[in-house]
Amino acid sequence: MLDLSAAFDTVNHEVLLSRLSTHYGLCGSVLKWFTSYLTNRTQYMDINGTPSTIRHLGVGVPQGSVLGLLLYVLYTSTVADIIRCHNLNFHFYADDSQLFLSFKGADRLFESKLQFEACINICQWMAFNELKLNQDKTELLIIHSRYCFCPSLSCLRVGDVEVVPVKAASNLGVVFDDTISFKSHITDVCKSSFYHLRNISRIRKYLTREATEMVVHAFVTSTLDYSNSLLYGLPKFLTDCFHDPIMQHVLGGSLHKNNTSCLLLGLYHASVN
């Protein structure tokens, strides 16, 4: 899993406009529109009515905007060509990048390692396009059957850094462990839900029923619902923790079995059974 530093803030406008023209065939009024959108952009800070010096921006696209995301994807799309040259699979989502390769048996492990390390000339592409690959936050996860030993791999060299395998890695808010049991993810979800429920219990007496429902849906239900389809089919002893510790222990014990317990227990939360 590759991590980029301040990816949206380092997109070079001249390189982007050139790529829109040469790679995607934009010309005429459309290219002029993008040129107008990107050029003469400025930013400044204002603290208590005191503005800073206005700085002109020659790099960066607005993060959080639909167009900014689209321009970033177009800017980095040529990375896919580099990865394909090394017969690797990949998945991009905005500035999150995953490279993956399947193999059977430890005999292909060394060959797969060489494929990945050869593909890391992606670092050179990043430097040329003024993007920075955060080598310290790049993670290596070796996924295997829980009935077999994990293939032995000491490290993977990424540029000047040796990346060692981890037992679990977060991808788009979901924690994947090396056997895809989702134990780590379920633990994180339960911890987050406990945390928010404890905080809600402290202020419950100041909230109306409607306000409490809104807060619980915003902080608890949304956490339980996020990517819960990945948990379908897991053993019941794993998914039971969504109901027992959170919905019964916290709501029944920490909230002293008052009306809040009835209210929160009655709220919708997604079942993964």
N, C-alpha and C positions, 0 to 999 in steps of 0.2 A: 504494500500500500504506500503510494508516493504522497508526500506532503509538500505543498508549495507555500512559500512565505509571501504573504500579502499579494496573492496572485492577481486579484482584480486591480490593485493599485499600481502594477508595474507593466501593464500593457502599453507598448509603444504605439503612439497614434500613427506615426509615419509608416511603420511596418504593417500595422493593421490595415490602413487604407490601401497600401500596395498589395496586400494579400487579397483584399476584397476585389481589387481590380484584376489581378493576374490569375488568382485561383478560382474566383467565383463569378467573374465576368461582369461585375458591376461597372457601369459607365454612365456618362451623361448626367442627367438630373439626379438619378438615384445616388451616384457616387458623390455628387456635389452636396446632396442632403446630408450624407454621413460625414463629409468633410466639414460642413458647417456645424454639425452636431458636436464634433470632437475638437475643433480648433477654437482658440481664444477662450478656453475654459480657465476660470480662476477660483481660488479659494482663500478664505481668511478666517481667523478666529475672533470672536467677540466675547470678552469677559467683563461682565459688569459695565457694559457700555463702552469699553475700551477696545477698539479693533486692532488687530495685528496688521502687519504689512501684507498687501495683496500679492499672492504668488500665482504665476501663470503655470498651468498644468500641461506638460507635454506628454504625460503618461497617465494611464489609469482610465477605467470605465466605471460608471456609477454602480456600486454594489447594491443589490436589493431591487434593482429595476429589471424589467423584462428585457429591454434592449441591451442593457449592460451584460446580462448573462449570455444573450445570444452572440454578442460581439466577442466575448471571451471564448466561447466555444469555437467560433470561426477562427479566432486567432491561434488557438492551440490544436486545431484539427489535424495538422500535419504530423503531430506526434504519433498518431495512429499508423502512419506509413512506416515510421521507424520500427514500431513494435511488430508490425506484420512481417517486416524483413527478417525478423529473428524467430518467426513461427510461434509467437506467444499470443495468448488471448488477453483481452483487456476489457475494462468497463470504465467509462468516464461518466461522472455526474458533476457538472460545474467544475470546480477545482479539485474534486476528489477523484483520484485515479487508482485503479487496481490492476495489476498485472498478474495473471495466473496461468498455471500449466499443470496438467494432470500427468501422472506417470505411475506405473506399476512396478513394484519391487525396488529394492535399494540399489540395484545395478544401474538404474537410470538416474539416480539421484545426482551423481557427479555431472552427468551430461546436462541435466536440467539446470544445475547451478551455473555451469558455463554459459548456457543460453541466456540466463538472467543477467549475468555479469557483462556479457557482450552487449546486451541491450542497454546497458547503463550509459552508453554514449549519448543517451537521451540528455545526460547532464550537459553535454556540449551544445546540444540544440537549445536547451534552456538558457544557457549563458548567452548564446548568440541572439536569442530573442528577448533578452533582458528579464527573464524569469528566473527565480531562485528556487532550486530544489532543496528543501530542508532535509538534509541527509540524516540529521540527528533524530528526526521524528518519523523517518521512513521505517515501516515495520515489516517483519517477515513472519508469516504464519504458515506452518506446515500442518495441513489437515489430514487426518488418518482415521482409520477405524478404531473404536475404543477397544476392540478385541485384539489389536495388534500393537506392537511397539512402534513408537514414533521413529521414522527414519532419522538417522544420526547426521546432523549437519551443524557444524560448529558456527559458521557465519556466512554471510553473503556480502561481498565487497561492493559498496555503492560509492563511487568516487574515491575519496580518501578515508571513508568511514566503513568499519566492519559492522554490519547489522546482524545481530544474533536473533535466533528464533524466539518468539514469545508464545506463551500459553493461550493468550486471548488478545484480540484486537478489536477496536471499535470501528464500525463502518456505517456511516450515515445514522448514527445514534443507536445502532444495534451492536451488541458485543458478541462476536463470534469466537468460540473457543476451538481448540485444536481437534476436538471430536464432534463438533456441531451438536453438543448436548444442550446448549443454551442455558446452562446452569449459571454462568457468570452474568448473562443478560438478565435472567429472572431475579438474581440477587440484587442487581443494580436497580431494577424496577421496584422491587419491594422496599429497598432502602429509601429511594426517592419518595415513594408513596407514604411510608412511615413518617418521613420528615415533614411532608406537607400536612398530613393529617394531625400530627402533634401540634403544628403551628395553628391549624384551624381550630383545634380544640381549645386553645388558649383565648381565642377571640370570639368563640361561638356565641357567648352571652350578649355580645354587642351587635350581632347580626340577625337580620330577619331570616325567615325560612328561604325566601327567594334568593337573598344575597348569599346564604350558605350554599345553596344548590349551585349557584353560579361559580362560586369560588372552588367548590369541590370538582365540578366539571372542568374548570380551567386548569387545576393543578394535579388532580388525582386521576379522574377519568381519562383525560387526554394521555397521561402517562401509561395507563393500563391498555388503552386502545392502540397506541402507536406500534405498528408492525406486528400486531398480535397474531396475524395469519401465519407468521413463521412458526408459531408455537403449536399449531394444529397437529395433533397426532402424537404429541409428547406424552411420556408416562404420566399417569394421574398424580403420582406423588410429587411431581415437579410443579404441575399447574395448580395443585391444591393450595399452594402457598399464596396465590392471588386472592383466594377466598378466606382461608382460615386466619393467617396472621394479620392481614390487613383489615379485612372487612369484619372480622369477629373480635380478635384480640384488641386491636386499637380502638375500634368503634365501640366495642362493648366495655372494655376495661378502662382505657385512658379517658373515655368520655363519660364514665360512671353510669352507663346504662340510662341516661336521661333521654329527653326527647330528641337530642341530637343523634343518638345512636339509631333510633327508629328512622329519622330523616335520612341519614347517610346510608344506612343499610337498604333503604328503599330506592336510592338513586341508581340509575342505570350504570352498569359497568360490563364491558364485553367479556363473554365467556369464550375460552379457547378450547373447550371440550367438544 
